[in-house]
Amino acid sequence: MSREYPDYPRVGVGAVVLDGDRVLLVRRGHAPAAGKWSLPGGLVHVGETTREAVVREVAEECGLAVRAVDIAGVVERVTRDESGRVRYHYLLVDYLAIPESTAIEAGSDAAEARWVPIARVAELDTTDGLVDMIGRAQALRGGARA
């Protein structure tokens, strides 16, 4: 099924990977939101749990092994074209994740991967709701054993 003009919503995952006062971000290499900074993530494969998908996606996009702690939030993204047709529809499950190391390398889906000080994220051209989701993950980490 095409991601563009889908017949039904696609389920995706994202990882808020926190390392101290830094967060792992990727600059999107493809539509939607190409060029914007976002969380590493992607679509869930058939038969895969969202937790398995988020671990796999971070490894594919950033070359980084992570431990998914818990769900930080769920976001629905619906993008319509000029005629009102649904161009993209995603249901995204974002996890707080803890890295097993800090060495990263952008994979094929990401134009760039970078550790960013959380205090500077708002200065970047980011996807909608990114700063809020990072805040949710930070609150979750406060109660999580990382």
C-alpha positions as CSV (number, residue, x, y, z in Angstrom):
1,M,0.0,0.0,0.0
2,S,1.2,3.5,-0.9
3,R,2.0,5.8,2.0
4,E,0.6,8.6,-0.1
5,Y,-3.2,8.7,-0.5
6,P,-3.7,5.6,1.6
7,D,-6.8,3.5,1.9
8,Y,-6.4,3.3,5.7
9,P,-4.2,4.9,8.4
10,R,-0.6,3.6,8.7
11,V,0.8,2.7,12.1
12,G,4.2,4.1,12.9
13,V,6.6,4.5,15.8
14,G,9.0,7.1,17.0
15,A,11.7,7.1,19.6
16,V,12.5,9.9,22.0
17,V,16.1,8.7,22.7
18,L,17.4,10.6,25.7
19,D,21.0,10.8,26.8
20,G,21.4,13.1,29.8
21,D,20.3,16.6,28.5
22,R,20.4,15.5,24.8
23,V,17.9,14.0,22.5
24,L,18.6,12.0,19.3
25,L,17.0,13.7,16.2
26,V,17.0,12.9,12.5
27,R,16.5,15.3,9.6
28,R,13.9,13.6,7.4
29,G,15.1,12.6,4.0
30,H,11.7,11.8,2.5
31,A,8.1,13.2,2.5
32,P,6.1,13.9,4.4
33,A,8.1,16.7,6.3
34,A,11.3,16.2,4.3
35,G,14.1,18.3,5.6
36,K,12.5,18.8,9.1
37,W,14.0,17.5,12.3
38,S,12.1,14.7,14.0
39,L,12.3,11.6,16.0
40,P,13.8,8.5,14.5
41,G,11.1,6.0,13.6
42,G,9.0,4.5,10.9
43,L,6.2,2.1,10.1
44,V,5.4,-1.1,12.0
45,H,5.7,-4.3,10.0
46,V,3.0,-7.0,10.1
47,G,3.5,-9.3,13.0
48,E,5.8,-6.8,14.8
49,T,4.9,-5.1,18.1
50,T,5.3,-1.3,18.3
51,R,8.1,-1.9,20.9
52,E,10.0,-4.2,18.5
53,A,9.4,-1.7,15.6
54,V,10.8,1.3,17.5
55,V,14.0,-0.7,18.4
56,R,14.4,-1.8,14.8
57,E,13.8,1.6,13.4
58,V,16.3,3.4,15.6
59,A,18.9,0.8,14.6
60,E,18.1,1.2,10.9
61,E,18.0,5.0,10.9
62,C,20.8,5.8,13.3
63,G,22.8,2.6,13.8
64,L,22.0,2.7,17.5
65,A,20.8,0.0,19.8
66,V,18.2,1.2,22.3
67,R,16.0,-0.1,25.1
68,A,12.3,1.0,24.7
69,V,11.2,2.0,28.2
70,D,7.5,3.0,27.8
71,I,5.0,4.9,25.6
72,A,5.6,8.6,25.9
73,G,2.6,9.5,23.7
74,V,0.4,8.7,20.7
75,V,-0.1,11.2,17.9
76,E,-2.3,11.1,14.8
77,R,-1.1,13.0,11.7
78,V,-3.5,13.6,8.9
79,T,-2.3,15.7,5.9
80,R,-4.7,16.8,3.2
81,D,-4.0,18.1,-0.2
82,E,-5.4,21.3,-1.7
83,S,-8.6,19.5,-2.8
84,G,-9.1,18.1,0.7
85,R,-8.2,14.5,0.0
86,V,-6.2,12.7,2.6
87,R,-2.6,12.6,1.4
88,Y,-1.0,11.0,4.5
89,H,-2.6,9.5,7.6
90,Y,-0.4,8.1,10.3
91,L,-1.1,6.9,13.9
92,L,2.2,7.3,15.7
93,V,3.2,5.6,18.9
94,D,6.2,7.4,20.5
95,Y,8.4,5.7,23.0
96,L,10.9,6.9,25.6
97,A,14.1,5.0,24.7
98,I,17.5,4.7,26.4
99,P,20.6,4.3,24.2
100,E,23.1,1.5,24.8
101,S,25.9,3.7,23.4
102,T,26.1,7.1,21.8
103,A,27.8,6.5,18.5
104,I,25.3,7.3,15.6
105,E,25.3,7.1,11.9
106,A,22.4,8.2,9.6
107,G,20.8,5.4,7.7
108,S,19.1,5.5,4.3
109,D,15.8,7.1,5.5
110,A,17.5,9.9,7.4
111,A,19.4,12.8,5.7
112,E,21.2,13.4,9.0
113,A,21.2,12.1,12.6
114,R,22.4,14.3,15.5
115,W,22.4,14.5,19.3
116,V,20.8,17.8,20.1
117,P,20.8,19.6,23.5
118,I,17.1,19.5,24.6
119,A,17.2,23.2,25.4
120,R,18.1,24.0,21.7
121,V,15.5,21.8,19.9
122,A,13.0,24.7,19.6
123,E,15.7,26.5,17.5
124,L,15.4,23.9,14.7
125,D,12.9,23.4,12.0
126,T,11.0,20.5,13.5
127,T,7.9,18.5,12.9
128,D,4.7,19.6,14.8
129,G,4.5,18.6,18.4
130,L,8.2,17.5,18.7
131,V,9.1,19.7,21.7
132,D,5.9,18.6,23.5
133,M,6.7,14.9,23.0
134,I,10.3,15.4,24.2
135,G,8.8,17.0,27.4
136,R,6.5,14.0,27.8
137,A,9.4,11.6,27.5
138,Q,11.5,13.6,30.0
139,A,8.6,13.5,32.5
140,L,8.3,9.7,32.0
141,R,12.1,9.3,32.4
142,G,11.8,11.1,35.8
143,G,9.8,8.1,37.0
144,A,11.5,5.4,34.9
145,R,14.6,3.5,35.9
146,A,16.9,4.3,33.0
